[in-house]
Amino acid sequence: MLQKIRWFIFLFAILVVVVTAFQNNEPVDVKMLWLSGHYSLTLVLLATAALSFIAGALATFWRGRQHSKSKVKVKTKEKSSRSTDPERTKSEKPIS
């Protein structure tokens, strides 16, 4: 159910961006880094939206990957601490 809601919001956002972009098709002057010129506002809005989406997707992917790596490290540490101390039993209390 939650996945369907996400898809609906995603498609609605795309629709809003596309409608807004195509209703604003006047030419504008763009000066950014090495780019300068006279471009359609539709092109500028769509390019900005696409680049923003790609940046957000990459950031989400990177953060998810970092999160999963930290889970693996914690599990590995737990397993290695259990296997390196065979004399300790469950009844023994750890020394603080």
Buried (B, 14 or more C-beta within 10 A) or exposed (E): EEEEEEEEEEEEEEEEBBEBBEEEEEEBEBEEEEEEEEBBBBBBBBEEBEEEBEEEEEEEEEEEEEEEEEEEEEEEEEEEEEEEEEEEEEEEEEEE
